């Protein structure tokens, strides 16, 4: 069974809800209801039938029973459509449910509705993090510290330059993610992607359904063409990795032997069950754990690209849970690191002492100018 204890520690309650069972069923029911309404809008079925189908899609079925039925059938669409049809007394209208659609249309469009909601959460939290990073870089544009290469002390930089590098990494990854969200599209193709069964009104139905669901239509059905999802998944992994970079650096700066920057003190967070003196970088832990998992999840979706013929076997069925995990991990990493950066405790005296102890001089090069260039680029972007 799903584990809230396990999943909540790696993600946010909001993102878990976006990809939860209730949200999936709501999206699937919305697809069926909107499909009927779109067909009525262009005269494929009558408005009374569409209203009847919409009424049958209002109540969410029992999740546990439907999960068992979907596992038995091999797809959510079969038992869900059967439930909707049984709620309709008129057998003629009941047959109009799911007209012109196939199980993958329902599955893909429901996933896209969830992905759209998830993407909004990702962007919101990523902007929060980048704003915090910009403020940190601005505040410490001239704060000298020891730069480190190959995990050893090197030459002087400023802490602002380090924070500006973090900012550029996340901002660039966010821009990539926003470009890849163009893959979040309506899916409707019918049994073999030919748009059969819609009485010659397929493109009109698509246009209406696109408006009703607020999802852009694809040029052609993408049942077996999944490069868009692979790009979306990869961009989530890249964004998670950019956040993980920050987490790794802060965790190293927080080591007792360095002691230059620390996550903010929060009651009950970052302690140890055995060692009361410890101050563990828990937010960094969440982000680094996500950064370890995310690339392999993205690789799974990339591996599913060679899908057979007009609708593949096993490939697209592997994508939804993996994409859900990616959204959850990315948002979890962002939600952990944004407040950590906002409240980051920076010990400038310790930075100065460590730099002096290294005996490498005080030449910070163009650190301040580079920091300002990074900040200017971010302000232009946002």
C-alpha positions as CSV (number, residue, x, y, z in Angstrom):
1,X,0.0,0.0,0.0
2,X,1.2,3.6,-0.5
3,X,3.3,4.9,2.4
4,X,2.6,8.4,3.5
5,X,5.4,8.2,6.1
6,X,7.9,7.3,3.3
7,X,6.5,9.6,0.6
8,X,5.9,12.7,2.7
9,X,9.5,12.9,3.9
10,X,10.6,13.2,0.2
11,X,7.9,15.5,-1.1
12,X,5.3,18.0,-0.2
13,X,1.7,17.4,0.8
14,X,0.5,19.5,-2.1
15,X,2.4,17.6,-4.8
16,X,1.5,14.2,-3.2
17,X,-2.2,15.3,-3.5
18,X,-1.7,16.3,-7.2
19,X,-0.6,12.8,-8.0
20,X,-2.9,11.0,-5.5
21,X,-5.7,8.6,-6.3
22,X,-8.4,11.2,-5.8
23,X,-6.8,13.6,-8.2
24,X,-6.3,10.9,-10.8
25,X,-9.9,9.9,-10.7
26,X,-11.1,13.5,-10.8
27,X,-8.9,14.0,-13.9
28,X,-10.2,10.8,-15.6
29,X,-13.8,11.7,-14.8
30,X,-13.3,15.2,-16.1
31,X,-11.9,13.8,-19.3
32,X,-15.0,11.6,-19.9
33,X,-17.4,14.4,-19.0
34,X,-15.6,17.0,-21.2
35,X,-15.3,14.5,-24.1
36,X,-19.0,14.1,-24.1
37,X,-19.5,17.9,-23.9
38,X,-17.1,18.6,-26.7
39,X,-18.9,16.1,-28.9
40,X,-22.2,17.8,-28.1
41,X,-20.7,21.2,-28.9
42,X,-20.1,20.1,-32.5
43,X,-23.2,18.0,-32.9
44,X,-21.7,14.5,-32.7
45,X,-24.1,13.7,-29.7
46,X,-27.0,15.8,-28.3
47,X,-26.7,18.2,-25.4
48,X,-29.1,16.1,-23.2
49,X,-26.9,13.1,-23.6
50,X,-23.8,15.1,-22.7
51,X,-25.5,16.4,-19.6
52,X,-26.5,12.9,-18.6
53,X,-22.9,11.7,-19.0
54,X,-21.6,14.7,-17.0
55,X,-24.0,13.9,-14.2
56,X,-22.7,10.3,-14.1
57,X,-19.2,11.6,-13.8
58,X,-19.8,13.8,-10.7
59,X,-19.4,11.2,-8.0
60,X,-15.9,9.7,-7.5
61,X,-16.0,5.9,-7.3
62,X,-14.6,3.9,-4.4
63,X,-10.8,4.1,-4.8
64,X,-10.1,0.6,-3.3
65,X,-12.6,-1.2,-5.4
66,X,-11.6,0.6,-8.6
67,X,-8.0,-0.1,-8.0
68,X,-8.6,-3.8,-7.8
69,X,-10.8,-3.7,-10.9
70,X,-8.2,-1.7,-12.8
71,X,-5.5,-4.1,-11.8
72,X,-7.6,-7.0,-13.1
73,X,-8.6,-5.3,-16.3
74,X,-5.1,-4.0,-17.1
75,X,-6.2,-0.3,-17.4
76,X,-8.2,2.2,-15.4
77,X,-10.4,3.1,-18.3
78,X,-12.3,-0.3,-18.6
79,X,-13.8,-0.4,-15.1
80,X,-14.2,3.4,-14.9
81,X,-16.2,3.6,-18.1
82,X,-18.3,0.6,-17.0
83,X,-19.1,2.4,-13.7
84,X,-20.1,5.6,-15.6
85,X,-22.3,3.6,-18.0
86,X,-24.1,1.8,-15.2
87,X,-25.0,5.1,-13.6
88,X,-26.9,6.0,-16.8
89,X,-30.4,4.5,-17.0
90,X,-30.8,5.0,-20.8
91,X,-28.8,2.3,-22.6
92,X,-28.5,4.4,-25.8
93,X,-26.9,7.3,-23.9
94,X,-24.7,4.9,-21.9
95,X,-23.1,3.6,-25.1
96,X,-22.0,7.2,-25.9
97,X,-19.7,7.3,-22.9
98,X,-16.0,7.2,-24.1
99,X,-17.2,7.5,-27.7
100,X,-14.2,7.8,-30.1
101,X,-11.6,7.4,-27.3
102,X,-9.4,4.6,-26.1
103,X,-8.0,3.7,-22.7
104,X,-4.7,5.4,-23.4
105,X,-6.5,8.7,-24.3
106,X,-8.0,8.7,-20.8
107,X,-4.7,7.7,-19.1
108,X,-2.5,10.2,-20.9
109,X,-4.9,13.1,-20.7
110,X,-5.5,12.5,-17.0
111,X,-1.7,12.3,-16.5
112,X,-1.3,15.6,-18.4
113,X,-4.0,17.3,-16.2
114,X,-2.0,16.2,-13.1
115,X,1.3,17.2,-14.7
116,X,-0.1,20.7,-15.4
117,X,-1.0,21.1,-11.8
118,X,2.3,19.7,-10.7
119,X,4.2,22.0,-13.0
120,X,2.6,25.1,-11.5
121,X,3.8,24.0,-8.1
122,X,7.3,23.3,-9.3
123,X,7.6,26.7,-10.9
124,X,6.2,28.5,-7.9
125,X,8.7,26.9,-5.5
126,X,11.6,27.2,-7.9
127,X,11.0,30.9,-8.2
128,X,10.9,31.2,-4.5
129,X,14.3,29.5,-4.3
130,X,15.8,31.6,-7.0
131,X,14.6,34.8,-5.4
132,X,16.2,33.7,-2.1
133,X,19.4,32.8,-3.9
134,X,19.5,36.2,-5.6
135,X,19.0,38.0,-2.3
136,X,21.8,35.8,-0.8
137,X,24.2,36.6,-3.6
138,X,23.4,40.3,-3.4
139,X,24.0,40.4,0.4
140,X,27.4,38.6,0.1
141,X,28.7,40.0,-3.2
142,X,31.8,41.2,-1.4
143,X,32.1,38.6,1.4
144,X,35.5,36.9,1.0
145,X,35.8,33.2,1.6
146,X,38.1,30.3,0.6
147,X,37.2,28.8,-2.7
148,X,37.6,25.0,-2.8
149,X,38.4,22.7,-5.7
150,X,38.7,18.9,-5.6
151,X,37.4,19.3,-2.0
152,X,40.5,21.1,-1.0
153,X,41.2,24.8,-0.2
154,X,42.1,26.7,-3.3
155,X,42.1,30.5,-3.9
156,X,39.8,33.3,-2.6
157,X,36.3,34.0,-4.0
158,X,33.3,35.7,-2.5
159,X,30.3,33.9,-0.9
160,X,28.2,36.0,-3.3
161,X,29.9,34.4,-6.3
162,X,29.2,30.9,-4.9
163,X,25.5,31.8,-4.3
164,X,25.3,33.4,-7.8
165,X,26.5,30.0,-9.2
166,X,23.7,28.3,-7.3
167,X,21.3,30.8,-8.7
168,X,22.4,30.4,-12.3
169,X,22.1,26.6,-12.0
170,X,18.6,26.6,-10.7
171,X,17.4,29.4,-13.0
172,X,18.8,27.7,-16.0
173,X,17.2,24.4,-15.1
174,X,13.9,26.1,-14.4
175,X,14.0,27.8,-17.8
176,X,14.6,24.4,-19.4
177,X,11.7,22.8,-17.4
178,X,9.4,25.6,-18.5
179,X,10.3,25.0,-22.2
180,X,9.7,21.2,-21.8
181,X,6.2,21.8,-20.3
182,X,5.0,22.2,-23.9
183,X,4.8,18.4,-23.8
184,X,1.8,18.8,-21.5
185,X,-0.8,18.3,-24.2
186,X,-4.3,16.8,-24.8
187,X,-4.3,13.2,-26.0
188,X,-7.2,12.0,-28.1
189,X,-6.6,9.6,-31.0
190,X,-9.0,6.6,-30.6
191,X,-8.0,3.0,-30.9
192,X,-5.1,3.4,-33.4
193,X,-4.5,7.1,-33.4
194,X,-6.6,7.8,-36.5
195,X,-9.4,9.7,-34.8
196,X,-12.0,7.3,-36.0
197,X,-15.4,7.0,-34.5
198,X,-16.1,10.8,-34.2
199,X,-18.4,11.0,-37.3
200,X,-16.0,13.1,-39.3
201,X,-15.9,15.8,-36.6
202,X,-12.7,14.8,-34.9
203,X,-10.8,18.0,-35.3
204,X,-13.8,20.1,-34.1
205,X,-14.1,17.8,-31.1
206,X,-10.4,18.2,-30.4
207,X,-10.7,21.9,-30.5
208,X,-13.6,22.0,-28.1
209,X,-12.1,19.5,-25.8
210,X,-8.8,21.4,-25.7
211,X,-10.7,24.5,-24.5
212,X,-12.8,22.6,-21.9
213,X,-9.7,20.9,-20.4
214,X,-7.4,23.9,-20.9
215,X,-4.8,21.6,-22.5
216,X,-3.2,22.5,-25.9
217,X,-4.0,20.0,-28.7
218,X,-1.2,18.0,-30.2
219,X,-0.6,18.2,-34.0
220,X,-1.3,14.5,-34.2
221,X,-2.1,11.9,-31.5
222,X,1.0,10.9,-29.6
223,X,0.1,7.4,-28.4
224,X,3.5,6.0,-29.4
225,X,5.5,9.2,-29.8
226,X,6.8,9.9,-26.3
227,X,9.8,12.2,-26.8
228,X,7.9,15.1,-25.2
229,X,7.5,13.1,-21.9
230,X,11.1,12.1,-22.0
231,X,12.1,15.8,-22.3
232,X,9.8,16.7,-19.5
233,X,11.2,14.0,-17.2
234,X,14.8,14.9,-18.0
235,X,14.2,18.5,-17.2
236,X,12.7,17.6,-13.8
237,X,15.8,15.5,-13.1
238,X,18.1,18.4,-14.2
239,X,16.3,20.8,-11.9
240,X,16.5,18.4,-9.0
241,X,20.2,18.0,-9.7
242,X,20.7,21.8,-9.6
243,X,19.0,22.0,-6.3
244,X,21.1,19.0,-5.1
245,X,24.3,21.0,-6.0
246,X,23.2,23.7,-3.5
247,X,22.4,21.1,-0.9
248,X,25.8,19.4,-1.2
249,X,27.7,22.6,-0.9
250,X,25.7,23.8,2.2
251,X,26.2,20.4,3.8
252,X,29.9,20.7,3.4
253,X,30.0,24.3,4.6
254,X,28.1,23.2,7.7
255,X,30.6,20.6,8.7
256,X,32.1,21.3,12.1
257,X,35.6,21.6,10.7
258,X,34.4,24.3,8.2
259,X,31.4,25.9,10.0
260,X,30.8,28.7,7.5
261,X,27.0,28.3,6.7
262,X,24.2,26.4,8.4
263,X,20.5,25.7,7.7
264,X,18.3,27.8,9.9
265,X,17.4,26.5,13.4
266,X,13.9,25.0,13.4
267,X,12.5,23.4,16.5
268,X,12.5,19.6,16.2
269,X,14.3,19.6,12.9
270,X,17.8,18.3,12.2
271,X,18.5,16.7,15.6
272,X,19.8,13.3,16.4
273,X,18.1,10.5,18.3
274,X,21.5,9.5,19.8
275,X,23.7,12.6,19.9
276,X,22.1,15.8,21.3
277,X,24.9,18.0,20.2
278,X,24.4,17.4,16.4
279,X,22.8,19.8,14.0
280,X,22.1,17.8,10.9
281,X,21.4,19.5,7.5
282,X,18.0,17.9,7.0
283,X,16.9,20.0,4.1
284,X,20.1,19.2,2.3
285,X,19.4,15.5,3.0
286,X,16.0,15.7,1.4
287,X,17.4,17.5,-1.7
288,X,20.4,15.2,-2.1
289,X,18.3,12.1,-1.7
290,X,16.0,13.4,-4.5
291,X,19.0,14.2,-6.7
292,X,20.3,10.6,-6.4
293,X,16.9,9.1,-7.3
294,X,15.8,11.5,-10.1
295,X,18.3,10.7,-12.9
296,X,17.4,7.0,-12.8
297,X,13.7,7.8,-13.0
298,X,14.2,10.0,-16.0
299,X,16.3,7.3,-17.6
300,X,13.3,4.9,-17.2
301,X,11.1,7.2,-19.3
302,X,13.8,7.7,-21.9
303,X,14.2,3.9,-22.0
304,X,10.5,3.7,-22.8
305,X,10.8,5.7,-26.0
306,X,11.0,2.8,-28.5
307,X,7.2,2.0,-28.3
308,X,5.8,-0.5,-30.8
309,X,3.5,0.3,-33.7
310,X,0.5,2.6,-33.0
311,X,0.2,1.8,-29.3
312,X,3.0,0.1,-27.4
313,X,3.0,-2.6,-24.7
314,X,4.6,-1.9,-21.4
315,X,6.3,1.4,-22.4
316,X,3.7,4.0,-21.8
317,X,2.3,2.0,-18.9
318,X,5.6,2.5,-17.1
319,X,5.6,6.3,-17.5
320,X,2.8,7.6,-15.2
321,X,4.1,6.4,-11.8
322,X,7.7,7.4,-12.8
323,X,6.7,10.9,-13.9
324,X,4.7,11.2,-10.7
325,X,7.7,10.3,-8.6
326,X,9.8,12.8,-10.5
327,X,7.4,15.6,-9.9
328,X,7.2,14.7,-6.2
329,X,10.9,14.5,-5.7
330,X,11.6,17.7,-7.6
331,X,9.0,19.6,-5.6
332,X,10.2,18.0,-2.4
333,X,13.8,19.1,-3.0
334,X,12.7,22.7,-3.9
335,X,10.3,22.9,-0.9
336,X,13.1,21.7,1.4
337,X,15.8,24.1,0.1
338,X,13.9,27.3,-0.4
339,X,13.4,28.0,3.3
340,X,16.9,26.7,4.0
341,X,18.3,29.3,1.7
342,X,15.9,32.0,2.9
343,X,17.1,31.5,6.5
344,X,20.7,30.4,5.9
345,X,23.0,31.3,8.7
346,X,26.2,32.6,7.3
347,X,29.3,33.0,9.6
348,X,31.4,35.6,7.8
349,X,33.9,35.7,10.6
350,X,34.5,32.0,10.2
351,X,34.8,32.4,6.4
352,X,37.5,35.1,7.0
353,X,39.3,33.0,9.5
354,X,39.4,29.9,7.3
355,X,40.6,32.1,4.4
356,X,43.4,33.6,6.5
357,X,44.4,30.1,7.8
358,X,44.8,28.9,4.2
359,X,47.5,31.6,3.6
360,X,46.5,32.0,-0.1
361,X,46.1,35.8,-0.1
362,X,43.1,38.0,-0.5
363,X,42.7,38.4,-4.2
364,X,39.1,37.6,-5.1
365,X,39.6,38.4,-8.7
366,X,36.4,39.5,-10.5
367,X,34.1,37.7,-8.0
368,X,32.0,40.8,-7.3
369,X,31.6,41.8,-10.9
370,X,30.7,38.2,-11.9
371,X,28.1,38.1,-9.1
372,X,26.5,41.3,-10.4
373,X,26.5,39.9,-13.9
374,X,24.7,36.8,-12.8
375,X,22.2,38.9,-10.8
376,X,21.5,41.2,-13.8
377,X,20.9,38.1,-16.0
378,X,18.4,36.7,-13.5
379,X,16.5,40.0,-13.2
380,X,16.2,40.2,-16.9
381,X,14.9,36.6,-17.1
382,X,12.4,37.1,-14.3
